[in-house]
């Protein structure tokens, strides 16, 4: 008998079936689950139209990466495009509230380089 692993990606099970809500969120979905900041409510309502805040809260990207992620969601996930002012507000909020958590070490450290 074969066993299949289920991949949860962006609130969808692979194959496009909606994920059960409990699979993504253990706490109530309301704006207060996100860090306080200018743009929190707009971000909450724009993002939770498609997925839970758990996906946002465990992410950390640069401003450019958040902006590119929105492009990807519009192009590949059929997200409704945001108005420019709202997009800037949301990307600014995400970049401030969810920056990269840590930087990766270089792939190669030159043992002869001096700091």
Backbone as CSV, one residue per row, in Angstrom:
resi,resn,N_x,N_y,N_z,CA_x,CA_y,CA_z,C_x,C_y,C_z
1,UNK,0.842,-1.186,0.000,0.000,0.000,0.000,0.882,1.244,0.000
2,UNK,0.576,2.207,-0.841,1.361,3.440,-0.929,0.843,4.455,0.075
3,UNK,1.758,5.275,0.565,1.380,6.373,1.451,1.716,7.673,0.749
4,UNK,0.835,8.637,0.883,1.042,9.933,0.257,1.171,10.981,1.341
5,UNK,2.129,11.865,1.173,2.284,12.993,2.087,1.421,14.133,1.566
6,UNK,0.790,14.818,2.462,-0.029,15.969,2.094,0.806,17.217,2.305
7,UNK,0.909,18.034,1.302,1.658,19.279,1.372,0.688,20.421,1.535
8,UNK,0.891,21.203,2.568,0.047,22.353,2.830,0.803,23.586,2.361
9,UNK,0.247,24.302,1.408,0.922,25.450,0.840,-0.062,26.579,0.693
10,UNK,0.173,27.645,1.433,-0.661,28.828,1.306,-2.127,28.569,1.584
11,UNK,-2.423,27.692,2.518,-3.814,27.457,2.867,-4.526,26.495,1.944
12,UNK,-3.799,25.920,0.996,-4.409,24.945,0.099,-3.653,23.639,0.188
13,UNK,-4.365,22.563,0.142,-3.710,21.278,0.000,-3.304,21.171,-1.455
14,UNK,-2.158,20.544,-1.718,-1.731,20.396,-3.099,-2.855,19.728,-3.865
15,UNK,-3.153,20.256,-5.006,-4.265,19.773,-5.794,-5.424,20.753,-5.758
16,UNK,-5.286,21.811,-4.952,-6.277,22.868,-4.947,-7.400,22.716,-3.953
17,UNK,-7.432,21.635,-3.179,-8.502,21.476,-2.192,-8.241,22.396,-1.009
18,UNK,-9.259,23.097,-0.536,-9.047,23.983,0.612,-8.613,23.191,1.837
19,UNK,-7.666,23.758,2.575,-7.207,23.120,3.802,-8.224,23.338,4.905
20,UNK,-8.351,22.384,5.797,-9.245,22.591,6.927,-8.759,23.782,7.754
21,UNK,-9.636,24.659,8.199,-9.208,25.836,8.957,-8.337,25.503,10.153
22,UNK,-8.593,24.413,10.854,-7.802,24.058,12.028,-6.364,23.728,11.667
23,UNK,-6.110,23.377,10.415,-4.751,23.036,10.005,-3.854,24.259,9.984
24,UNK,-4.423,25.440,9.903,-3.616,26.645,9.793,-3.660,27.546,11.016
25,UNK,-4.704,27.538,11.761,-4.830,28.513,12.836,-5.267,27.849,14.133
26,UNK,-4.525,28.141,15.184,-4.882,27.615,16.494,-5.527,28.700,17.348
27,UNK,-5.471,29.924,16.901,-6.051,31.028,17.654,-7.052,31.768,16.779
28,UNK,-7.892,32.581,17.372,-8.916,33.277,16.585,-8.290,34.157,15.502
29,UNK,-8.950,34.185,14.374,-8.480,35.020,13.280,-9.120,36.392,13.377
30,UNK,-8.375,37.312,13.895,-8.784,38.712,13.978,-7.521,39.542,13.852
31,UNK,-7.634,40.810,13.479,-6.435,41.620,13.251,-5.443,41.623,14.412
32,UNK,-5.922,41.480,15.634,-5.025,41.561,16.790,-4.025,40.409,16.871
33,UNK,-4.174,39.349,16.040,-3.170,38.286,16.057,-1.894,38.739,15.350
34,UNK,-1.984,39.818,14.584,-0.809,40.392,13.919,-0.222,41.487,14.797
35,UNK,1.079,41.743,14.671,1.692,42.819,15.459,1.037,44.167,15.156
36,UNK,0.948,44.992,16.176,0.393,46.322,16.014,1.235,47.113,15.017
37,UNK,0.615,47.966,14.259,1.346,48.798,13.315,0.426,49.377,12.268
38,UNK,0.894,50.447,11.647,0.139,51.110,10.586,-0.008,50.143,9.413
39,UNK,-1.242,49.825,9.037,-1.507,48.909,7.933,-1.897,47.514,8.387
40,UNK,-1.940,47.275,9.705,-2.270,45.937,10.197,-3.656,45.489,9.724
41,UNK,-4.666,46.320,9.891,-6.020,45.917,9.521,-6.141,45.659,8.019
42,UNK,-5.572,46.545,7.220,-5.624,46.368,5.761,-4.925,45.066,5.356
43,UNK,-3.788,44.799,5.992,-3.053,43.566,5.707,-3.882,42.356,6.101
44,UNK,-4.458,42.400,7.293,-5.269,41.280,7.772,-6.384,40.956,6.788
45,UNK,-7.156,41.956,6.414,-8.320,41.694,5.567,-7.936,41.317,4.134
46,UNK,-6.861,41.888,3.607,-6.426,41.520,2.261,-5.883,40.090,2.230
47,UNK,-5.130,39.723,3.248,-4.470,38.414,3.242,-5.383,37.275,3.659
48,UNK,-6.249,37.522,4.636,-7.098,36.425,5.109,-8.264,36.127,4.174
49,UNK,-8.369,36.857,3.093,-9.344,36.497,2.061,-8.959,35.161,1.424
50,UNK,-7.665,34.799,1.504,-7.186,33.560,0.878,-6.535,32.575,1.845
51,UNK,-5.920,33.059,2.907,-5.209,32.157,3.822,-5.208,32.740,5.226
52,UNK,-4.831,31.911,6.172,-4.819,32.350,7.565,-3.594,33.216,7.846
53,UNK,-3.615,33.842,8.993,-2.474,34.667,9.399,-1.277,33.821,9.803
54,UNK,-1.480,32.535,10.056,-0.366,31.663,10.444,0.724,31.686,9.372
55,UNK,0.323,31.712,8.123,1.280,31.747,7.023,2.109,33.027,7.063
56,UNK,1.476,34.137,7.372,2.175,35.419,7.462,3.093,35.426,8.679
57,UNK,2.554,35.003,9.813,3.274,35.103,11.082,4.518,34.237,11.130
58,UNK,4.579,33.186,10.336,5.782,32.361,10.350,6.759,32.739,9.232
59,UNK,6.444,33.799,8.516,7.290,34.248,7.413,8.125,35.445,7.830
60,UNK,9.176,35.670,7.095,10.019,36.836,7.298,10.766,37.138,6.014
61,UNK,10.470,38.290,5.426,11.083,38.646,4.145,11.487,40.113,4.141
62,UNK,12.318,40.454,3.192,12.657,41.858,2.974,11.457,42.536,2.320
63,UNK,11.486,43.861,2.260,10.402,44.592,1.603,10.272,44.141,0.143
64,UNK,11.390,44.024,-0.533,11.362,43.599,-1.935,10.767,42.202,-2.075
65,UNK,11.116,41.291,-1.175,10.574,39.935,-1.247,9.062,39.913,-0.984
66,UNK,8.598,40.716,-0.012,7.150,40.799,0.220,6.448,41.324,-1.026
67,UNK,7.030,42.354,-1.645,6.441,42.944,-2.842,6.388,41.917,-3.977
68,UNK,7.465,41.171,-4.160,7.500,40.139,-5.202,6.516,39.009,-4.885
69,UNK,6.341,38.704,-3.611,5.394,37.668,-3.222,3.965,38.070,-3.599
70,UNK,3.649,39.342,-3.445,2.321,39.813,-3.861,2.162,39.656,-5.365
71,UNK,3.208,39.992,-6.136,3.149,39.766,-7.593,2.864,38.295,-7.891
72,UNK,3.556,37.394,-7.197,3.377,35.962,-7.407,1.942,35.545,-7.076
73,UNK,1.404,36.058,-5.966,0.041,35.696,-5.581,-0.977,36.183,-6.613
74,UNK,-0.755,37.368,-7.160,-1.663,37.886,-8.186,-1.563,37.038,-9.453
75,UNK,-0.334,36.746,-9.878,-0.126,36.023,-11.133,-0.465,34.535,-11.042
76,UNK,-0.094,33.892,-9.958,-0.215,32.429,-9.873,-1.360,31.941,-8.994
77,UNK,-1.820,32.759,-8.059,-2.844,32.315,-7.114,-4.171,33.052,-7.288
78,UNK,-4.261,33.857,-8.340,-5.486,34.591,-8.667,-5.924,35.581,-7.589
79,UNK,-4.958,36.149,-6.892,-5.273,37.199,-5.921,-5.716,38.441,-6.686
80,UNK,-6.718,39.122,-6.167,-7.125,40.380,-6.792,-6.015,41.406,-6.604
81,UNK,-5.626,42.095,-7.670,-4.584,43.113,-7.527,-5.016,44.194,-6.533
82,UNK,-4.042,44.687,-5.793,-4.297,45.752,-4.831,-4.120,47.103,-5.499
83,UNK,-4.863,48.087,-5.014,-4.644,49.456,-5.472,-3.240,49.877,-5.028
84,UNK,-2.544,50.715,-5.801,-1.157,51.070,-5.468,-0.954,51.576,-4.035
85,UNK,-1.857,52.424,-3.552,-1.692,52.977,-2.198,-1.853,51.878,-1.149
86,UNK,-2.840,50.993,-1.358,-3.066,49.901,-0.414,-1.910,48.909,-0.454
87,UNK,-1.412,48.634,-1.646,-0.276,47.714,-1.779,0.937,48.245,-1.037
88,UNK,1.233,49.523,-1.195,2.379,50.116,-0.501,2.201,50.015,1.000
89,UNK,1.005,50.329,1.489,0.717,50.249,2.915,0.930,48.826,3.434
90,UNK,0.426,47.845,2.712,0.539,46.443,3.128,1.983,45.964,3.076
91,UNK,2.685,46.262,1.998,4.085,45.839,1.875,4.932,46.518,2.952
92,UNK,4.691,47.798,3.208,5.424,48.490,4.270,5.169,47.837,5.623
93,UNK,3.913,47.501,5.889,3.567,46.846,7.155,4.262,45.489,7.263
94,UNK,4.142,44.665,6.226,4.743,43.335,6.263,6.258,43.398,6.442
95,UNK,6.910,44.321,5.749,8.368,44.446,5.858,8.789,44.872,7.261
96,UNK,7.996,45.735,7.889,8.331,46.194,9.241,7.977,45.146,10.288
97,UNK,6.828,44.494,10.142,6.352,43.548,11.153,6.956,42.153,11.002
98,UNK,7.335,41.782,9.779,7.838,40.436,9.519,9.098,40.486,8.647
99,UNK,10.173,41.076,9.172,11.432,41.145,8.414,12.112,39.771,8.406
100,UNK,13.166,39.624,7.624,13.899,38.353,7.660,14.333,38.063,9.096
101,UNK,14.201,36.821,9.512,14.521,36.466,10.900,16.013,36.390,11.147
102,UNK,16.749,35.924,10.197,18.201,35.816,10.336,18.809,35.749,8.950
103,UNK,20.051,36.087,8.896,20.737,36.018,7.606,21.476,34.685,7.519
104,UNK,21.598,34.222,6.335,22.310,32.973,6.108,23.810,33.249,6.071
105,UNK,24.598,32.308,6.572,26.046,32.481,6.434,26.427,32.314,4.969
106,UNK,27.554,32.861,4.580,27.965,32.696,3.181,28.134,31.210,2.859
107,UNK,27.897,30.880,1.604,28.026,29.487,1.175,29.473,29.005,1.314
108,UNK,30.399,29.943,1.192,31.812,29.593,1.301,32.505,30.686,2.081
109,UNK,33.243,30.306,3.076,34.041,31.282,3.836,35.494,31.104,3.438
110,UNK,36.089,32.168,2.947,37.471,32.129,2.543,38.358,32.079,3.790
111,UNK,39.127,31.017,3.987,39.948,30.916,5.197,41.117,31.895,5.209
112,UNK,41.440,32.493,4.058,42.562,33.406,3.974,42.142,34.868,4.066
113,UNK,40.845,35.120,4.042,40.349,36.502,4.121,40.500,37.010,5.549
114,UNK,40.828,38.280,5.670,40.926,38.896,6.998,39.714,39.788,7.193
115,UNK,39.253,39.858,8.394,38.077,40.692,8.682,38.464,42.081,9.006
